[in-house]
Amino acid sequence: MEFLIVCPLAFVAGMVDSIAGGGGLISLPAFIFAGLPVHNALATNKLASTMGTTIATIRYAINGYMVKAFVAIGIACGLSGSTLGSNLALVTDDGAFKAIMLFILPFVAFFVLRTKNLDSFSKTEIPRGRALVITAVVAFLIGIYDGFYGPGTGTFLMLALTALAHQDVRTAAGTTKAINLSTNAAALAVFLVNGAVLLPLGLAAGAFNIAGNWIGSNSFVQRGSSIARPIMLVVIGLFAIRLIFDLVVLR
């Protein structure tokens, strides 16, 4: 029964994640709904998502979306931020943090709705050094968020890298995948060492996630920002529902 519940949703999550990030908003609840304890759900979901993200990252690299300078500084700063965020999570009330995020989300959705083409930002060129600094700051700050809480990280990275660092959508997607893959792999290593991953279910879900990532990344290669924007809006809506559920139902 766990496989029947988790695997189809892992496939959908892989498609969403490869295009605009936020697949965890679909896959993690699937593991919990299937009856896994929360820590096992988190760990097993991390295995599946890491497998899928690896495929999307490789495809984006093959298609030339990886700009080495952006990827290198993004990974370094993302890992630093994630480490800091995970430590902050140990001493901070996450309820207040979620309430702040719920307040911010309508503004994020409004921004996406008003932006007809995410590639429009890249038409206004900024100095490369400035773009690298902005990428570093974005990766560090959203890395903190990823370590502290996590859902929607890929979507926020895509939005920030296009709007602030003026990366085109494809470059932003490549940078986002590289950062996400590194932070996912680090977290997965911790979960594996502590024996929290349910390997048979995680590997099966990972196979479906890979299939979803493959199809989703192929759609992204063909359609770019025209498909990324509506997927982002769906992810933002799912994220809002998740936050409300956490704040109202689980509290």
VOTI-651615 format. One record per residue (C-alpha): residue number from 1; x, y, z negated; chain. Coordinates in pm, whole numbers, plus 50000, padded with zeros to 5 digits. Example, Ala and Ser with C-alpha at 12.3 -4.5 7.8 and 13.67 -1.06 7.14 Angstrom:
+-----+-------+-------+-------+--------+
! num !    xx !    yy !    zz ! cadena !
+-----+-------+-------+-------+--------+
!   1 ! 51230 ! 49550 ! 49220 !      A !
!   2 ! 51367 ! 49894 ! 49286 !      A !
+-----+-------+-------+-------+--------+
END
This chain:
+-----+-------+-------+-------+--------+
! num !    xx !    yy !    zz ! cadena !
+-----+-------+-------+-------+--------+
!   1 ! 50000 ! 50000 ! 50000 !      A !
!   2 ! 50287 ! 50239 ! 49921 !      A !
!   3 ! 50430 ! 50185 ! 50269 !      A !
!   4 ! 50091 ! 50245 ! 50435 !      A !
!   5 ! 50048 ! 50574 ! 50251 !      A !
!   6 ! 50402 ! 50708 ! 50272 !      A !
!   7 ! 50530 ! 50612 ! 50617 !      A !
!   8 ! 50272 ! 50792 ! 50838 !      A !
!   9 ! 50303 ! 51108 ! 50630 !      A !
!  10 ! 50683 ! 51082 ! 50643 !      A !
!  11 ! 50652 ! 51084 ! 51023 !      A !
!  12 ! 50440 ! 51401 ! 51017 !      A !
!  13 ! 50675 ! 51560 ! 50764 !      A !
!  14 ! 50971 ! 51488 ! 50993 !      A !
!  15 ! 50801 ! 51661 ! 51286 !      A !
!  16 ! 50719 ! 51969 ! 51078 !      A !
!  17 ! 51059 ! 51982 ! 50913 !      A !
!  18 ! 51254 ! 51961 ! 51238 !      A !
!  19 ! 51067 ! 52259 ! 51385 !      A !
!  20 ! 51024 ! 52505 ! 51101 !      A !
!  21 ! 51123 ! 52340 ! 50773 !      A !
!  22 ! 50890 ! 52259 ! 50486 !      A !
!  23 ! 50839 ! 51889 ! 50557 !      A !
!  24 ! 50881 ! 51813 ! 50189 !      A !
!  25 ! 50546 ! 51981 ! 50124 !      A !
!  26 ! 50392 ! 51687 ! 50309 !      A !
!  27 ! 50620 ! 51396 ! 50222 !      A !
!  28 ! 50674 ! 51450 ! 49848 !      A !
!  29 ! 50301 ! 51450 ! 49760 !      A !
!  30 ! 50272 ! 51129 ! 49965 !      A !
!  31 ! 50520 ! 50950 ! 49740 !      A !
!  32 ! 50345 ! 51078 ! 49428 !      A !
!  33 ! 50001 ! 50983 ! 49565 !      A !
!  34 ! 50137 ! 50634 ! 49635 !      A !
!  35 ! 50190 ! 50596 ! 49261 !      A !
!  36 ! 50565 ! 50652 ! 49218 !      A !
!  37 ! 50686 ! 50819 ! 48898 !      A !
!  38 ! 50786 ! 51179 ! 48970 !      A !
!  39 ! 51163 ! 51128 ! 48940 !      A !
!  40 ! 51148 ! 50822 ! 49170 !      A !
!  41 ! 50929 ! 51015 ! 49414 !      A !
!  42 ! 51177 ! 51304 ! 49425 !      A !
!  43 ! 51474 ! 51072 ! 49471 !      A !
!  44 ! 51316 ! 50844 ! 49732 !      A !
!  45 ! 51178 ! 51140 ! 49925 !      A !
!  46 ! 51527 ! 51288 ! 49930 !      A !
!  47 ! 51663 ! 50973 ! 50096 !      A !
!  48 ! 51394 ! 50982 ! 50367 !      A !
!  49 ! 51428 ! 51354 ! 50433 !      A !
!  50 ! 51808 ! 51336 ! 50445 !      A !
!  51 ! 51789 ! 51062 ! 50707 !      A !
!  52 ! 51549 ! 51269 ! 50919 !      A !
!  53 ! 51737 ! 51595 ! 50876 !      A !
!  54 ! 52058 ! 51422 ! 50987 !      A !
!  55 ! 51896 ! 51336 ! 51322 !      A !
!  56 ! 51759 ! 51688 ! 51374 !      A !
!  57 ! 52097 ! 51839 ! 51284 !      A !
!  58 ! 52279 ! 51614 ! 51532 !      A !
!  59 ! 52031 ! 51699 ! 51808 !      A !
!  60 ! 52064 ! 52072 ! 51746 !      A !
!  61 ! 52443 ! 52041 ! 51746 !      A !
!  62 ! 52437 ! 51848 ! 52077 !      A !
!  63 ! 52214 ! 52116 ! 52230 !      A !
!  64 ! 52460 ! 52390 ! 52127 !      A !
!  65 ! 52255 ! 52553 ! 51852 !      A !
!  66 ! 52536 ! 52531 ! 51594 !      A !
!  67 ! 52749 ! 52846 ! 51575 !      A !
!  68 ! 53050 ! 52731 ! 51371 !      A !
!  69 ! 53102 ! 53054 ! 51177 !      A !
!  70 ! 52736 ! 53076 ! 51069 !      A !
!  71 ! 52721 ! 52706 ! 50984 !      A !
!  72 ! 53044 ! 52705 ! 50781 !      A !
!  73 ! 52960 ! 53008 ! 50570 !      A !
!  74 ! 52599 ! 52895 ! 50535 !      A !
!  75 ! 52696 ! 52554 ! 50399 !      A !
!  76 ! 52950 ! 52697 ! 50153 !      A !
!  77 ! 52716 ! 52963 ! 50016 !      A !
!  78 ! 52412 ! 52735 ! 50022 !      A !
!  79 ! 52587 ! 52472 ! 49812 !      A !
!  80 ! 52707 ! 52738 ! 49565 !      A !
!  81 ! 52358 ! 52883 ! 49533 !      A !
!  82 ! 52199 ! 52540 ! 49494 !      A !
!  83 ! 52438 ! 52452 ! 49214 !      A !
!  84 ! 52356 ! 52776 ! 49034 !      A !
!  85 ! 51983 ! 52730 ! 49089 !      A !
!  86 ! 51976 ! 52379 ! 48949 !      A !
!  87 ! 52148 ! 52504 ! 48634 !      A !
!  88 ! 51906 ! 52797 ! 48604 !      A !
!  89 ! 51616 ! 52552 ! 48629 !      A !
!  90 ! 51730 ! 52396 ! 48305 !      A !
!  91 ! 51688 ! 52721 ! 48108 !      A !
!  92 ! 51407 ! 52907 ! 48292 !      A !
!  93 ! 51029 ! 52875 ! 48274 !      A !
!  94 ! 50936 ! 52754 ! 48621 !      A !
!  95 ! 50574 ! 52864 ! 48575 !      A !
!  96 ! 50672 ! 53231 ! 48593 !      A !
!  97 ! 50886 ! 53158 ! 48899 !      A !
!  98 ! 50597 ! 52984 ! 49078 !      A !
!  99 ! 50363 ! 53273 ! 48997 !      A !
! 100 ! 50609 ! 53516 ! 49156 !      A !
! 101 ! 50635 ! 53295 ! 49466 !      A !
! 102 ! 50255 ! 53282 ! 49495 !      A !
! 103 ! 50248 ! 53663 ! 49485 !      A !
! 104 ! 50515 ! 53688 ! 49758 !      A !
! 105 ! 50361 ! 53434 ! 49999 !      A !
! 106 ! 50083 ! 53659 ! 50141 !      A !
! 107 ! 50348 ! 53912 ! 50243 !      A !
! 108 ! 50552 ! 53638 ! 50409 !      A !
! 109 ! 50243 ! 53515 ! 50597 !      A !
! 110 ! 50157 ! 53871 ! 50704 !      A !
! 111 ! 50512 ! 53916 ! 50837 !      A !
! 112 ! 50490 ! 53594 ! 51041 !      A !
! 113 ! 50146 ! 53687 ! 51176 !      A !
! 114 ! 50268 ! 54029 ! 51287 !      A !
! 115 ! 50582 ! 53889 ! 51449 !      A !
! 116 ! 50464 ! 53756 ! 51783 !      A !
! 117 ! 50809 ! 53633 ! 51883 !      A !
! 118 ! 51076 ! 53547 ! 51626 !      A !
! 119 ! 51341 ! 53583 ! 51898 !      A !
! 120 ! 51262 ! 53955 ! 51921 !      A !
! 121 ! 51495 ! 54030 ! 51629 !      A !
! 122 ! 51797 ! 53889 ! 51812 !      A !
! 123 ! 51744 ! 54142 ! 52092 !      A !
! 124 ! 51862 ! 54411 ! 51851 !      A !
! 125 ! 52229 ! 54332 ! 51814 !      A !
! 126 ! 52418 ! 54387 ! 51489 !      A !
! 127 ! 52795 ! 54356 ! 51435 !      A !
! 128 ! 52905 ! 53994 ! 51400 !      A !
! 129 ! 53074 ! 54061 ! 51065 !      A !
! 130 ! 52753 ! 54207 ! 50927 !      A !
! 131 ! 52555 ! 53908 ! 51056 !      A !
! 132 ! 52797 ! 53671 ! 50882 !      A !
! 133 ! 52768 ! 53861 ! 50552 !      A !
! 134 ! 52387 ! 53858 ! 50572 !      A !
! 135 ! 52393 ! 53485 ! 50653 !      A !
! 136 ! 52613 ! 53424 ! 50349 !      A !
! 137 ! 52381 ! 53623 ! 50118 !      A !
! 138 ! 52070 ! 53454 ! 50261 !      A !
! 139 ! 52222 ! 53106 ! 50222 !      A !
! 140 ! 52330 ! 53180 ! 49864 !      A !
! 141 ! 51998 ! 53329 ! 49749 !      A !
! 142 ! 51779 ! 53067 ! 49916 !      A !
! 143 ! 52027 ! 52805 ! 49796 !      A !
! 144 ! 51948 ! 52921 ! 49442 !      A !
! 145 ! 51579 ! 52878 ! 49520 !      A !
! 146 ! 51641 ! 52532 ! 49666 !      A !
! 147 ! 51828 ! 52421 ! 49355 !      A !
! 148 ! 51567 ! 52576 ! 49127 !      A !
! 149 ! 51247 ! 52460 ! 49299 !      A !
! 150 ! 51290 ! 52374 ! 49667 !      A !
! 151 ! 50968 ! 52341 ! 49873 !      A !
! 152 ! 50964 ! 52551 ! 50190 !      A !
! 153 ! 51339 ! 52616 ! 50186 !      A !
! 154 ! 51380 ! 52550 ! 50558 !      A !
! 155 ! 51099 ! 52791 ! 50647 !      A !
! 156 ! 51242 ! 53069 ! 50433 !      A !
! 157 ! 51588 ! 53016 ! 50583 !      A !
! 158 ! 51449 ! 53035 ! 50937 !      A !
! 159 ! 51259 ! 53356 ! 50864 !      A !
! 160 ! 51549 ! 53526 ! 50686 !      A !
! 161 ! 51814 ! 53426 ! 50940 !      A !
! 162 ! 51605 ! 53553 ! 51232 !      A !
! 163 ! 51470 ! 53872 ! 51072 !      A !
! 164 ! 51776 ! 53980 ! 50868 !      A !
! 165 ! 52080 ! 53822 ! 51033 !      A !
! 166 ! 51927 ! 53869 ! 51381 !      A !
! 167 ! 52008 ! 53513 ! 51483 !      A !
! 168 ! 51800 ! 53384 ! 51772 !      A !
! 169 ! 51553 ! 53110 ! 51677 !      A !
! 170 ! 51769 ! 52827 ! 51807 !      A !
! 171 ! 52084 ! 52944 ! 51627 !      A !
! 172 ! 51881 ! 53000 ! 51309 !      A !
! 173 ! 51739 ! 52649 ! 51340 !      A !
! 174 ! 52088 ! 52502 ! 51372 !      A !
! 175 ! 52218 ! 52700 ! 51074 !      A !
! 176 ! 51912 ! 52605 ! 50869 !      A !
! 177 ! 51952 ! 52235 ! 50942 !      A !
! 178 ! 52322 ! 52239 ! 50851 !      A !
! 179 ! 52252 ! 52408 ! 50517 !      A !
! 180 ! 51958 ! 52180 ! 50437 !      A !
! 181 ! 52151 ! 51867 ! 50526 !      A !
! 182 ! 52439 ! 51958 ! 50296 !      A !
! 183 ! 52217 ! 52040 ! 49998 !      A !
! 184 ! 52002 ! 51731 ! 50057 !      A !
! 185 ! 52307 ! 51505 ! 50076 !      A !
! 186 ! 52447 ! 51646 ! 49751 !      A !
! 187 ! 52119 ! 51588 ! 49569 !      A !
! 188 ! 52081 ! 51240 ! 49719 !      A !
! 189 ! 52426 ! 51142 ! 49594 !      A !
! 190 ! 52322 ! 51234 ! 49239 !      A !
! 191 ! 51997 ! 51034 ! 49269 !      A !
! 192 ! 52175 ! 50729 ! 49411 !      A !
! 193 ! 52438 ! 50729 ! 49136 !      A !
! 194 ! 52161 ! 50739 ! 48876 !      A !
! 195 ! 51963 ! 50457 ! 49040 !      A !
! 196 ! 51648 ! 50664 ! 49096 !      A !
! 197 ! 51604 ! 50583 ! 49467 !      A !
! 198 ! 51366 ! 50300 ! 49566 !      A !
! 199 ! 51573 ! 50184 ! 49863 !      A !
! 200 ! 51325 ! 49964 ! 50062 !      A !
! 201 ! 51052 ! 50230 ! 50059 !      A !
! 202 ! 51301 ! 50513 ! 50109 !      A !
! 203 ! 51465 ! 50347 ! 50411 !      A !
! 204 ! 51128 ! 50267 ! 50571 !      A !
! 205 ! 51004 ! 50622 ! 50515 !      A !
! 206 ! 51338 ! 50748 ! 50644 !      A !
! 207 ! 51291 ! 50555 ! 50970 !      A !
! 208 ! 50951 ! 50719 ! 51021 !      A !
! 209 ! 51098 ! 51056 ! 50923 !      A !
! 210 ! 51372 ! 51009 ! 51184 !      A !
! 211 ! 51109 ! 50938 ! 51450 !      A !
! 212 ! 50918 ! 51251 ! 51351 !      A !
! 213 ! 51235 ! 51461 ! 51352 !      A !
! 214 ! 51330 ! 51327 ! 51695 !      A !
! 215 ! 50993 ! 51417 ! 51848 !      A !
! 216 ! 50974 ! 51749 ! 51665 !      A !
! 217 ! 51325 ! 51860 ! 51759 !      A !
! 218 ! 51255 ! 51767 ! 52120 !      A !
! 219 ! 50946 ! 51990 ! 52113 !      A !
! 220 ! 51153 ! 52269 ! 51960 !      A !
! 221 ! 51420 ! 52238 ! 52231 !      A !
! 222 ! 51149 ! 52276 ! 52495 !      A !
! 223 ! 50933 ! 52547 ! 52337 !      A !
! 224 ! 51148 ! 52726 ! 52078 !      A !
! 225 ! 50987 ! 53006 ! 51880 !      A !
! 226 ! 50644 ! 52960 ! 52043 !      A !
! 227 ! 50601 ! 52637 ! 51846 !      A !
! 228 ! 50799 ! 52742 ! 51537 !      A !
! 229 ! 50572 ! 53035 ! 51445 !      A !
! 230 ! 50239 ! 52845 ! 51408 !      A !
! 231 ! 50415 ! 52562 ! 51223 !      A !
! 232 ! 50558 ! 52820 ! 50980 !      A !
! 233 ! 50208 ! 52948 ! 50906 !      A !
! 234 ! 50089 ! 52593 ! 50832 !      A !
! 235 ! 50385 ! 52538 ! 50599 !      A !
! 236 ! 50318 ! 52867 ! 50417 !      A !
! 237 ! 49954 ! 52762 ! 50369 !      A !
! 238 ! 50057 ! 52422 ! 50233 !      A !
! 239 ! 50307 ! 52589 ! 50004 !      A !
! 240 ! 50039 ! 52820 ! 49863 !      A !
! 241 ! 49816 ! 52520 ! 49792 !      A !
! 242 ! 50105 ! 52340 ! 49624 !      A !
! 243 ! 50182 ! 52640 ! 49402 !      A !
! 244 ! 49818 ! 52681 ! 49299 !      A !
! 245 ! 49797 ! 52310 ! 49220 !      A !
! 246 ! 50114 ! 52330 ! 49009 !      A !
! 247 ! 50000 ! 52640 ! 48822 !      A !
! 248 ! 49633 ! 52550 ! 48767 !      A !
! 249 ! 49599 ! 52171 ! 48772 !      A !
! 250 ! 49929 ! 52054 ! 48625 !      A !
! 251 ! 49961 ! 52325 ! 48362 !      A !
+-----+-------+-------+-------+--------+
END
